[in-house]
Amino acid sequence: MNEAADLLALAQKHGLNIDPESLKVNDMGLDYRVVIGSDYGGEEWVLRVPRREGLADGAAIEARVLELVSPHLSFAVPDWRIQSPELIAYPLLPGKPGLTLDENGNPVFHVDMASVEYARDMGDLFYELHSIDTRRAAEIGIPVRSPRDVRENWQRTIDRVSQEFSISGFLMDRWNAWLADDELWPDFSVLTHGEIYAAHTLVEGNRITAVLDWTTSEVSDPVRDFSLFHASAAPEAFDVMLDRYREHGGSVWSRIREHCAEYMAASPLGYALYAIETGDPQQREIAQAGLSTAG
């Protein structure tokens, strides 16, 4: 899906008439191409077009996630009006992404990652999300992993990736030590988004207005949500977020910061899985580079 005419025809097929002069492309996503455009009544829409086959089942789960979380959050989430294997569309939400890419592919932040306001909103968001009843999530088919399941799944991922790629001894030793250290890991699971970072939060100034892209949601380790903020925010802002989370009643353990750091150090595994699933030689090359680091 590279031509504007094809996209316009696809939208029209689903009853949505978009002004071709209004189209703006956001190419940050790995799985979906995102285009923003206005209909002839002036309403702006987000159009998500899959980059590859095999995403329909995940989209069906994401739709159920959105229905579940929307009543519980103080922040807007997408309201899908069109959902098909070839197109997802919803009215544009308020705010702008906290992170975009410039014409050269370089990241540009539109939110201050040291902001106390943004950190507090993150604490509110994490608490509201993590407080949702995990039994309800399980009932509607959202994947559920117990603390034991989480660690076993990481081990399976390491085993699978090691069969397809060469992994540096440094990373293998680090990951094995991480998995073996009981004190790093929480003894509970919560409903998580899985990729909450600046690009998936819409902001006005330093306040969060909406949260996007719930594709990776599952009941799992809460650090799935904390880790990206830990990696990108100022240390003081991360502390503000945790304090806010605790004030609401969120559960925090003593070595959560270390766990966040180790979780991020394991991120090359996720990209390697993506490369395996897509079979794209270029993605495999990028994945191998990430797995070859010596520290």
N, C-alpha and C positions, 0 to 999 in steps of 0.2 A: 504494500500500500504506500506508493511514493507520490502519486499524482493527486493534485488537489481535486481534479475533476472526478476521480474515482471515489475520493472521500465524500464529496458533495453528493454523488449519486447514491452512495451507501447510506448517508444520513437521510436522503429523500426517500429511499426505499423503506425506511422505518418511520416515515411521517414527519421528518424534521427538515425544514427548508432553511439552509444556512447561506448567508450572504458571502460569496467567494472573496469579496474584498476585505472581509473581517478576519480571515484565518491567521492564527498565530500558532507556531509549532513549538512544543516542548519535548526535546529528545533525551531527557535525563533517564527515563525509565528503561530497564533492561527488557521487560516483558511486554510493555505496551507503548505504543506511540500515542502521545497526547497532543490534541489540537484544540484550541479555543476559538470559537466563532460565534457570531450573533445571528439569530434568526431575523426575519424581516419585520418582526414586531419590536426588535431592539433588545430582546432578552439574550444574554450571553450563555453559552453552553460549553461544557467540557465533553469532548469526544475521545474515548479511549479505544484504540484499534489494536488487537493483538499482533505482535511481531512474529509469532509462530503458532503452530497448532498445539493442541493439548492443554490449553489454558481454561477451557470452559468449566471443568469440574472445580477448579480453584475459584473461578468467578462466582459460581453458585454458592460456595461456602462464604465468600466475601460478602455476598448479598445478605446472607443470614446474619453475618457478623454486624453489618451496618444496622439491620433492624434491631438487633439485641442491644447494641451500645448506645444508639441515638438517644433513648429516653434517660440514660444515666449520666450523660456528659454535659458539662457546661459549655462545650464547644461544638460547633456544627460539624457534621459529617456529610458525605455525598448522599444525595437523594436520587437514586437511580430511577430514571423515567423510562429508559430503554435498556434492555439487557438481552443480548443475543450472543451466539458464539463469535460473531464478526464485529459487533459494536456494543459499547456501553456508553450511555450519554446521560448527563445530569446538569441541572442549572449551575452556573458558576457560583462558587461560594464567596463570601466576603473576605477581603484581605488579599495579600500577595505572598507567594512562597518566600520563606525565610532564607532560601538558598537557591540560586539559579546558576547556569553556566553562561559565560560570555561567548562571543563568536569564535574564540580560540579554544573553547572547552575548559576554561579556567573557572573555578568556583567563585561566585560573588555572593557574599552574605548581605541580606537585607534586614537583619536583626542583630542586635548587639549581644554576642554570646556571653558577655560578662554582666548583662542586665539582670538586676534583681527582679524586675517585673516579669521578664521572660522565665526566669528560674522558678518563681513562685507559681506561675501558670503551669509550668511543667510539673511541679509537685502536685498541683490540683488535678491535672490531667491523669497523671500516673495513679494517684489514689482513687479517683473515680473509676478508672478502668479496672484497676486491680481489685476493686471491691465488688465487681459484678459476680453474681453467683456462678461458680464454675459448673455446677450441676446443670444449670440452664444452658450453658454453652455446650455441654456434652449432649444434651437432649436434642439440640438442633444440628448436630453433626460437626461441630468445630473440633478439630483434633485436640486430644487431651494427653498430656505427658505428666506422669508423676515425677517427683525428684529423682527417683531411681531410673525411670524411663529416660529422663533427660540425659543423664550421664551415659547410659548404655547407648543412646542414639548417637552421642558424640563419638563413642568408641567405634560404632559401626561406620560412621562417616569417615573417620580416620582410616579404617581398614579399607573401605571402598576406594577412597582417593589414593591411598598408597598403592593400590593395584593398577591404577591408571597413570600415576605421575611419580616422579622422583621427589621425595620430601627431604629437606635438609635435616641432618641429625640434630641441629640446634632446635628446630621447631618440634621434632618428634619428642625430644627430651622435655621440652617445655610443656607440650600438651599432655604428656603422660604424667608429669608431676602435678599439673592442674587437676586432672581427673582423679588422681589419687589422694588429693588433700581435702579431707572431709570438711575442714573448718571453712573452706572457701565457699561451700555450696549451701544454699537455703534448703530447709527441710519442708518446704511447701511450694505449691504451684499456684499461679494466678492467670487470669485471662490477660494476654499480652497482645500488643499490636505487632511488635517484632522489628519495626524499622522507623521508630519515631526519632526523626532528626529534623534539622531546619528545613530541608526541602519538602518534607511532608507536613509541615505546619504552615498554615497561612497566618499572616500577622498584619496588624495595623500598628505601626510603631514597634514597640517591643511587647505587645500583648497578642496572645494567640486568639485567633477567631475561629479556626477550623483545623481539622486533622484529616489528611488524605491517605489513600493507598493502604487499605486494610488487607491486602492480599496474603500477607504472611502471618495473620493472626492465629494464635493457638493458646491453649492452656499450657503453661510451661514455666520456666525459670523467669522471675521478674527482671533479672539482669538483661534479658532480651530487650527490654525497654530502656533500662538505665544506661547501658554501655555506650551507646552513641552520644548521649548527652555528656557522659563522663569524658569521652574522648574529644569532644568539640568545645565544651564550655570551659570558662575559667574555673579553676579549682574552687574559688570562693562561691561562684554561682552554683556549682554542683552541691556544695554544702548547704546553700540556701534552699535548693530544691529538696534535699533530703530532710532538712528541718521542717519544711512545709508538709512534706509527705508524712513525717512522724506526728506532726501536730494534728493531722486528721485521723491518725490511728494506724497508719501504714507500718508494716513490719520491716525492720532494718536489722541486719546482723553486723557483727564487728568488722568483718573483712570484706565488706561489700565493694569497696573501692578496688581492692586487689582483684576480686572476681571480675569486676568490670574490665580491668586492664587485660586479664587473661582471656576473657571472652572476645575482646577485640583482636587479640593476638591470634585467635583461631579463625578470624574472618577469611583468610585465604581458602579454608576448607569449603566455605559456602560458595565462593566464586568457582572453585574447582567442580563442585557438584553442578553448578549452572553450565559450565563448559561441557561436562559429560552429557547432560541432558540435551543440550542444543546440538552437540556434535560439530560445532563451529571450530575449524582449525585456528582461527585468529584468537578466539576466546580461550582455547586450550593453551596457546602460547602465552597469553597474558596470565592465565592461572598458574602455569609452570613457573613463571618468573616470581610470582608471589610465594610459591612453595619452596623456592631455592634460597631464600634469604638465610644468611648466617647470623642474624641478630642485629 
